[in-house]
Every structure is written in C-alpha cells, then in structure tokens.
Amino acid sequence: MQAAELKTLTPQPPTYRVEPEYEPVVKDNRPLLKADSLPHSQVQMLTIEELDKKYPPFVRCDNYGILGCGKLKFKEKILLGLGLVVLVPIRVVVLVTLLLVYYVICRICTVAKAPNIEEGEQEDYAHMGGWRRGVIVRTGRFLSRVVLFVMGFCWIRETRRESYADEQFNREKDQSGGPDRPAAIISNHVSYLDILYHTSSNFPSFVAKRSVGKLPLVGLISKCLGCVYVQREAKSSDFKGVSGVVNDRIREAQQNFDAPNMMLFPEGTTTNGNFLLPFKTGAFLAKAPVLPILLRFPYSRFSPAWETISGVRHIVFLLSQFVNYLEVIRLPIYYPTQLEKDDPKLYAYNVRRCMAHEGSLALSDLGLPEKRVYHAALLDLFLKQ
C-alpha cells in the first residue's frame, strides 16, 4: 500500500485566534483552538457533528466510527472477520508468551535484590548495575520491538533531523549551562503504543498510575523500567513528593550516563495525533535540555490513536489489521535559554510551539477535563440512539 493511500486527518480549526500568554520564539500564525466554558448540560444537547467540531483533538475519523461502533461496509466486515479469525488468536498467544518471557527475565534478574526506595512509596529496580541491568535493558528493548512487529508494525519509519527549521532553536551546547545529554525525552501522546516504541528505542522511565505497580506481571516490569507512580484520581498529600522524584530523576539522568532517562508526555492525555495540547511544566522544572520526539500513526482503515474507544475494542481492532504504520521524527536536543530556565512555563510553551511547527500539528488549549466532557456526551448520544 502506498503512503499516499493512507488517511491523514485534516483539522478544521475555528478562524479565531487566542493571544498567547508568552511571545513565542517563532511567529506561528496558525489558530489556537480555545476551550469554551459551556456547561455540561448544554454539551449533552449538542449533536455528534457539533461535538466533533467543538472537540477536534479527540475525534476519530476512521472506518470504525465513533466509539468504534460505526456501521462497516461489506468489504470492511470481510477484512475484519478474516483478521479476527486468523490474526487475533495467533497474535494474542504470541504477545502473552512474550510478556511471560520478559517477566521471567525480570524476576531472575531481581532475585535477592532489594528495590530502590524513594519518597512517596516509590520503588524501582532501574538503579541496579552490572549484568542484571544490562540484561533487563537489552532484552526489554528487543522484546518491545518484537511486540510491535507482532502487532503489525513491521516497518517503523524513523527520521532524525540534525537541525530545526528555524535557526533560533539551533543553539550551541554550552548555552545549556551543564552537560549536553538530554535529561528527559518529550513526546506527543497518541496511544499506549507510544510506550512500546519508546521502550524499544530508549528504555526510559515513565510516569504511571500507582495501580500499575501492583498489577500481576506488568507491575514488576514497570519497576524494572523505573516508573514513577502517581495517584491521578486525586491530589494526595505526596503530590509534591512525586514531583520531586521526577525532577531528581531528570537531574540524575543528565549527570549520570548509566541512569535511565525520564520519558514524559507533557500533554497529560492522548489525542488523535493531529494536535498538541498545552504542556504541563513538570518536565521543564529541572532546567535541563530535553529531546523532543514526534509520533505519527498513518492508517487506511483503523486509527491506532486511542480516542473515544474502549481499551479492549481498540486492541482487538488493532490486532485485526494486517499491517499498521508508525512514523517517528526525532528532533535535535532542545537547549533552554536562561530566560526559559527561569520560567518553566515559557520553556514548556516554546518547546510545544517548536514541536508543533516541526510536525505540522495544530495547537489546541483543550485538555483532559474537556476530553472527559466530550467522551461523556458521546456515550450519552450513543446510548440514546
């Protein structure tokens, strides 16, 4: 299948523009989609078309429709049926086997080893040295790539850019005021598949829900990755402690080559891959260089973006696809200026603008609260129909 045949969504943002809080380093004349304060009761009265126009970063535009419950054409039904009968059983067995194999490897490598304990009930095995850590990292990267291959991502197109399109971002290393190693990896967030790619590429530590660390099999693996656990459902008393752990990890990664990098999705939630939401400042508080990476998932039938669809339905449809696609743009290290170091909001703002410019992504100031309203309204409409 030629790349030209793959669907790419074409966002239709409103014509108005919101003046930014900070003056960006690069003038960007594209409109910034603004969140409205429309009451939830009024949102529920909107039609599907009106909802899609109001919340474009979270809209699915593939053959499977809203919530993955759209009416399929006859050809699509045939392809889906073949995938469900032939591909899904085989892929599920292989994926479960790979998970068990890596769990056993992690279990063997952590035998008689106490986890590293940090503030806020954080514990991990990412600070082990010697052969144990080497085995966990190498097998983890290899098996993550195998998992992607089994899921249909046979070829991943990677592009490494040596410089930014705008010369103002091409800064000398000595302007960073410290080691030139990126302390954190910054990426847009489209799907849980993002984690598999970054694990296969860099094997970094992630920020995850605290419940992940308690899951069978996956819990130990997340500790070997060095995940920082947070309670997202509510701001608990250790909120500052978690933030401190993240910043300590970022500073450690900058100074110590053997320490794992932190992988952060500053948007805080997923989109359909065509927008960048506002960045949270957690990745930029350490005043250290960051490595921006952009992920794209071109598709012809089913979009790998994890939007307005349940996890089970998403994984079943994804595994039913004969081939899936992933494109990666690895941007140069972004070195902050002194002004950006002194103001994390400005640092986050400029990195976001830079990534949007390099990846031709639209900007939106919608966020997780608006996403939840959109999902609730869609589910309401679906149940009524």
N, C-alpha and C positions, 0 to 999 in steps of 0.2 A: 504494500500500500504506500503510495507516495505521500510525502508530508503535506502536500497541497490539499489532499483529500481530508486531512484531519480537521475537525471543527475547532475553531477558536472563537470564544465569546467576544462580542463587540459591545463593551459597556456603553450605555446611553445616559451619561450623567446629566443632571439639570444644567441649565445655562447660567445660573447664578454662581457667584464666586464668594468665598468667605475669606476675608483678610486674615493671614496667618498671624499668630502671636509673635513670632520671630521673623525677621527678614532672612530668607534662605540665602545660602551662599550662591546658588544658581537660580536665576529667574525661571520660574516654571509657570507657564500661563494656562496649564490645564485646570479645569474646575475642580474644586474640592467639595465632595458631597457632604452635606451637613445633616446631622441628626436633628430631627424635629422632636418637640416635646408633646406630641399628640397623645392624649390619654389612651390607655389600653382598651377601654370600652369602645372608643371610636375606631381604633385599629382593627378590632374584630368585625366592624361593619364594612371594611374595605373588601373589594373583590380581589381575586388572585392576581389579576393584571395590575391593579393598583398597589398591591403589596410588593410585587416584583419590582415595580418602578420606584417604590419608596425604599426598598432594602436590596439594591442590586449586588452588593458584595456576597450575599448569601444565596443567590438564586441558582438553581440547577437548570441547565438548558440542554440536557442530553436526551436520548431517545426514551429514557425511562421516566421522565417527568417528575412532578412534584412528589416528594417523599418516596420516590422510586416506585410509585403506584400508578403510573400513567398507562394509557392504552397503547399496546405494542402492535406494530404492523406484523403481517403474517411472516415476512422474512425474518424479522427480529425474533419472533416467537420460535421459529425453527432453529436459529442460531443459539438462542438462549437454552432451548431444550437440549441441543447437542452438547453444549457446554456443561449443563447440569448433570447429564448422564455420563459423559466421557471425562471431562476435565476436573470437575469439582471433587469427586471421590478420590482420584489419584493425587491431586494437589493437597487435599486435606491430610491424607495419610503421610505424604512426604513432609509436609510442614510440621505436623505433630512429632514425627520422628526426629526432625532437625532440632526442634525445641527440646526434646528429651535428651538428645546427644549433647547439646550445649549445656543443659542443666547438669548433666553428669560431669562434664568437664569442669564447670564452675564448682561443683561440690567437691571434686577431688582436689582442686587447686586451693580450696579454702579449708581443707581438713586441718584441724589443730591450729588454726589461725584465728585470732580474735579480731573482730571488725574494728575499724577506726571509729571512735565515738566522738561526735561533735555536739555543740549546743543545739537544743531543740529536738532531742531524740533522733538526731541524725546519726546513721551508722552506714559504713560502706567498706568495701574491700578494694577500692580503687587506689589506695596508697601502699599496697603491697609492692615489694620489689622482687628482683631476681626472676627465676624461670617461671614462677607461678603467674606473675603479672604478664610476662611475655606470652605465655600460652593462652591466657584469657583474652588478651587483646588480639593476637593474631587469628585465633580460631573464631573469635567474635566477629571480626571484620570479614573473614572469609565466609562464614556461615550466613551472615546478614546479606551478603551479595548473592549467595545461593538461594536464600529465601526469596529475594526479589526476582531472581531468574525463574524459580518455580511458579511465582505469581504472574508470570508473563512478561516481566520486564527484561527481555533477553538482551537488549542493547540500550545502554544509557548514554545519551549524547552529552558530553561534558565540554564546555567552552571555558578556557582560562583567559581572562583579559589582563594584559600586562599594565594597562593604564586606564584611567577614567576618561570618558568622552570630554569632560570639562577639566581643563588644566588646573583649576583651583583646588581640585581634590587630589591631585598628584603631588603629594607633599614629601619632603625629604624625611628619612627615618629619624634623623637627630632631632626633629621637631617634636617627637613624641615624649621626650624628656625621660626616657627609660629604655629598657630592652625592646627590640623591634619585633619580638614574637607576639602575634595576636593573642590577647588574653581570653577572648570569647569569640565564638562563632555566632553570627547573627543571620537568621533565615526567615523568609516568609513562611507562613504555616498554611498548608493546604489539606493535609491528610495525616493519618497515623503512619502512612508510608514514608513521610519525611524522616521519621526517626530511624527507619530501616536504612535509608540511604546514608544519612549522616553517620550511623554506626559503622556501616561498611566502608565509609570514606575516612573518617577521623576517629571513631570510637571515643566520643566525648562524653561528659556527664550531662545529664538532663535535669530539668526541674519537673517533678512528677507529683501526683496526688499521694498523700501519705498512705492511702489504702493500697497503692501499687506494691509497696514494700512488704505487705502482708499476704500477697497472693501466692498460691502454690506455684512452684517452678519460676514464674516471672519475678517474684519477689527477690530471690537470690540473684538472679541475673541483673536486676536493676541495681542491687547493691554492688555487684562487680563492676557495673558501669559507673558507679559513684553518684547515683542520682541524689538530688537534694529534694527532700519531701516537704510538701506544704499542705495545709488544710485549706482547700479552696472554697469549701462550703461556707465558712465563716472565718472572720479575722480573729484568730485565737491570740492568747497572751504572748506566744512565742513568735509573733509575726516579724518583729524586729530581729529576733534571733535567726530566722531563716534568711532574711535579707543580708544579715551579717555573714552567714555561712557562704552565701553566693558570692559576695564581694571578696571574702577571704580566698575562696577557690579561684576567682578570676586573678587576683594578685599572685597567688601561688603559681598558677599556670604561666603567668608572664615571666616569673623569675626562675622557675624550675622546669626544665625541658621534659623531665620524666613525669611531671604531674599532668593529669588529664585536663584537656580544655573544657570549658563550660559551653554547652550548646543551648542557646536561648532563642525562643520565639517571642520577640517583644510585642507582637500584636495581642498576645494573650488568648487567641482563639483562631479557628480556621476560617478561610474564605474560599470562594470558588476559584481562586488563583489569578484573578484579573485585577485585584485591588490590593492596596496596602492600607491597613487600619492604623490608627495612632499607635506609636511605640510607647511602651512603658519604659521608665528610666532605669530599671534595675540593672541592666547590662552595661550602663554607662556611668554608674556611680564610682566605679573604680578608676576612672580617668585613664584607662588603658586602651591601646589600639584594639580594633575589632576586625574580624574577617567577615564581610557580607557575602552571602550565598543566596542565589535566587533559584527556585524550583518551579518548573512548569510541567504539567501533565496533559499534553495534547491527546485528543481522543477522537474516535469516529462514531462510537455507539454509546458507551457508558463512561461518564466522567469519574476519575478516581478521587475527585475532590469530595471530602467528607462533609457534605452540606445537605440539610433537610432530608436525611435518610438515616434509618437505624443502623447500628453497627453490624448486626447480623445480616440484614438485607444487603448492606454495602459489600461486605466480604464475599457473600455468595455471588452477587452480580460481578464483582471484580474477578473472582476465580473462574467465572464462566467465560470471560473474554479470552480469545485465543492468544492475542498479543496486547500488551499495554505499553505505554510510552512514557518516558521521563527525560526531560531536558534540564541540564544544570548549567548555570552561569556562575562561575567563581570569580568574584571581583577582587581587585587588589586590596591589600590591607589598608584600612582607613585609620590614619593617624590624626588624633584630635589636636586642634589648636589650643592655645592656653585659654582662650575665651570659652571654648567648648568644655574644657576640663573644669572650669569654674562654674559652668552652668550645664548640668546633666540634661535638662530639658532641651536646651539648644543643641547639644551633642546628638541626642536621640532624634530631634527634628531634622537635622541636616543629613544624618545617615539615612533616614527614611526617604527624604527627598532625593538623595543620591541614588538609592536603590530603585525608587520608582522611575527615575529618569533613565537609568541603565536598562531596566527591564521593561520599559514602556507600560508600566502599570498605572492605573488610575488611583487617585488618593481619595479616601473617604474618612470622615471622622465618626462613622458609626462604630460601635463596639459590641462587647458581649451582652450588655443589657438590651440593646436594640435587636440583637440576634435572637435572644430568648423570646422577645415580644413577637418577632416575625415567625418563629417556629410555632409558638402557641397559637397564633392567628391562623397559620396554615393548617395545623391539626384540627382546629375548630371548624374550618371550612370543609376539610376532608370528611370529618365525622358527620357534618350536616348533609353532605352530598351522598 
